[in-house]
């Protein structure tokens, strides 16, 4: 069951593109969003001189990713952020998470770093710049439960601040209403099921992808198709190409293009069982 929540965002500089804090009601955690060009003006934030988790965000030249990111931890999160000004050029924005009650120790932040990295890596939305998978420390069962709850709130705040790096791409079929499911069935073996979601278009695991592509297939879509195949998100099963897991594409058209192996307008290609297109649904009163 999802409960309603209150999130408080405070503009530290009075500017939309400046520094801000983000807090969730009844939670001991706190998030800072600090652009790269504001790091050196943040030495006055004494609560950043303690243990925490941080995420660095940059743009990606690879169209198959929403951006690049680095996930780390430190016992002095502000000093580590300044260190990354010197050592890492790719990032332009950062999110830092601390505990207001100073209840995060070294083992806790290592646990958070490991779990957040694994979630981000699984979502495949951002190209992670970490050279190695963060190690997972041994903590008690009760501490694990506490940190897992802490993680769930981190995900809410990071998403609220505009970065869907932890978004899950799986939607349980049993929770779906048939009137929400769209279909494509076309030549070259394309046969897929999908659903419009808040951050793109989700194509369901088991959908069949066109076994070949047309000569006019765009280079960017070729790159995305190859990425999905190389990462075993699309696998070969006999004479078919199958989507191995639920996957959220950036738009209905991108999803339709990959499924059909040709240029496509997703708004008109994705149809409900009654024949209504996604465009029909979105424009209906």
N, C-alpha and C positions, 0 to 999 in steps of 0.2 A: 504493500500500500504506500502510495506517495503522499506525503504531507505537504501542505502549503508552507512556504518559507519566506522570511523577510531577509533581504540582502541590502546592506547599507554601503553605498559607494561615496567616498569623500574625495573631492578634488583638492589635493594638497597645494597646488599652484593656482587654483582657480581656472585652470585651462583643461579643455577636453583631451588634448594630446599631451598633457603633462603627467606628473606623478599622481597616483591615486592609491587609496586603500580600499579594501573590500572585505566586509565582515558579514558573517552569517549569524542570524539570531540563535542564541543558546548554544554557541560553539566557542571553544577556547582558542581556535585558530584565527589567523589573520593573514590576509594576502596584500602584498604591495605590488603594484605595477609601475615599473620604473623604466622609461625609455633610456637607451644608451647615453644620449646626450644630457641626461639628468643625473647620472650616477654620481658624479663628483660633487653635486650640490646636495647630496643626501646624507652627509656625515652627521647631520643634526638628528637623525632618527636613531636614537639610542637603542630601540628594540631590535634593530637590525644587526647589532653587535653580538648576537648570540646564535645558537644552533638553529638551522632551518634547511628547507629544501628550496631549490631555485630552478627555474626553466629559462633558457635563452632561446629567442626566436629570431629567425632570419628568413629571407626569401630564398626560393629554390629555382634554379634554372631548369630543373626537370619538371615538365608539366604534369607528370604523374603524381607529384606530391603537392600538398598545399603549402609547404614551406620546409625549412630546416629547423631542427631544435636540438638542444643539449639539456640533459637533466642531471643535476648534481646536488650535493649536500655539503654543508660546512658547519663547523662549530662557531664560526664568525662569518655570517653570510655576507655582510657588507664588504669585508676585506676580500673575500673570494670573488665577489662581483667586480671589484676594482682590479683584481688580478686578471680577470677575463677581459678587461678593457685592453690590456697589454698583449694578451696571448691569443685571443680569439677575435677575428675580424668579422665573421659572417653575421653576427647578430645585431639587431637594432632595438630589440625590446626584451624586457625581462619580467618574470613574475616570481616573487619571493614569498614563501609561506613560513610563518613562525607560529609559536604557541604563546598566547598572551599570559598563560600561567607558568611559563618557563618549565613545562613538564616534558620537554623533548630532550632526551640524552643522545649520545653518539649512536648507540644501538638502534634507537627509534628512528633517527633520520636515515641511517643506512637501510633499515627495513623499508621506509617510505620510498627511498630512492630506487631500490630494487623493484618494488611492486609497481611503481609508477612507470619505470622504464619498460617493464614487461608489458604493461597495458598499452603504452604508446606504441611499442614495437608491434604488438598484435593488431592494433587499429590500422597501421600502415598509412596514416594520413600525412605524417611528417617524416622526412628523412632525418634519422637520428645521427648526430655527430659524435656521440660517445664512441670511443675506440673499443671499449670492452663492456660487457654486461656487468652492472654493479653487483657486488657480492651481497648475498643475503645473510644477515647475522642471525644468531640463535637467540630468540627472546621467548619469554614464557607465553603460555596459551592465552592468559588474560591480557598481556601486553599486545599480542597479535590481534586480538579482537578489538582492542582499543585503537590500535593503529589502522586497522581495516576500516573502522568507522571514520577515522580522521581522513583517510584516503577518499572515501565517498564524498566528503565535504570539499576536499581539495578539487575534485573533479567538477563539482558544481560551480565553484568560484572561477576556476580556470576557463570553463566553458562560458560563464557569464561575462568574463573579460575578453571574450572574442576568439579564443583558441580551442578548437574542438579536437585537440590532440589525443584525448582519452575516449572519444566517442566510440561506443560499441557499435559494431556493424551487424549485429545479430538481432533478429526479431522473431520471437517464438511463433510458429504457425498457428498454434492453438489459440493465440490471443488475437488473431486477425479475423476480421469480418470479410466475407467473400466480396462485399461491395467495395472493399479497399484494394483488392488485388487486380493488377493489370497484366495483360498477356501480350506476347509477340510470338507469332509463328510464321516463319518465312522460309525462303529457299536456302540451300547450303546447310541445312540442319539446324537452323535457328529456332529455338522453342524455349521461351523464358517466361518467368513469373516475376513480378516486381511490385513495389509499393512506393508511393511518394512519401518522403519523410522530410523533416524540418531542415535538414542540411544536405539535401540532394535527392537521389533516387536509388532505392535499395533493390538490387536484383537478388533473388533467393538462391540459396545453395541448391544444386541439382539442375539448374537451368542449362540448356544446351546452347552452346555458342557456335556461330557459323564456322564451319571447318575451313573455309577459305575466305579471302578478302578480294575485293575488286581492285583493278589496277589503279583506280583513282583514289584509293584509300589514303587519307592524309598522313603525313609523316608523324605528326603528334599522336594520332590515334594508333599508328603502327607501334610507336614507342610504348604507349600505354598497354596495348595488347601483348607485346613482347614481355613487358614487365610482369604482367599478371601471369603469363605462362612460366616465366623464369622463376617466379616466387611460388609456383604451384597453387596459385589461386584458381587458375584455369588449368585443368589436367586433361591429358589424352586418355580416353577410355574406349579401346577398340577403334572404331572409325568415327568416334564422336569427340568433341571438346566439351567438357563439363565444368561448370563453376563449382569449385570444391567447397566454398563457404559463402555465406551471405556477404555481399559487398555493396557498399554505398558509393555510387558514382556522383560526380559533381553536379550532374544535371540529367533530366530524362533523355535528352538527345545524346549525350555521351554514352549513357547506358545502352540506348538503342543502336548506336553506331557500332559499339563493341559486340553486341549480341548479333547484329545482322551482317557485319563485315562490309558495310557500305555507308555512304552518307545517309542521314536520316533525321527527320524532325520527330523527336520523342513525344512531343505534345499530340501528334496525330498517329504515331505508330503504336503507342501503348494504349490498349483497349481493355475495357471491362468485358465480362462474358456476354453482356447484353449488347455489345458493339459500340458503346459510348467511349469516345476517346478521352484521354487525359485533358485535352483542351476543352472538350464539352463539359467535363466536370468542373474545371476551374472557372469557366465563364458562366456557369448556370447560376441563377439567383437562389 
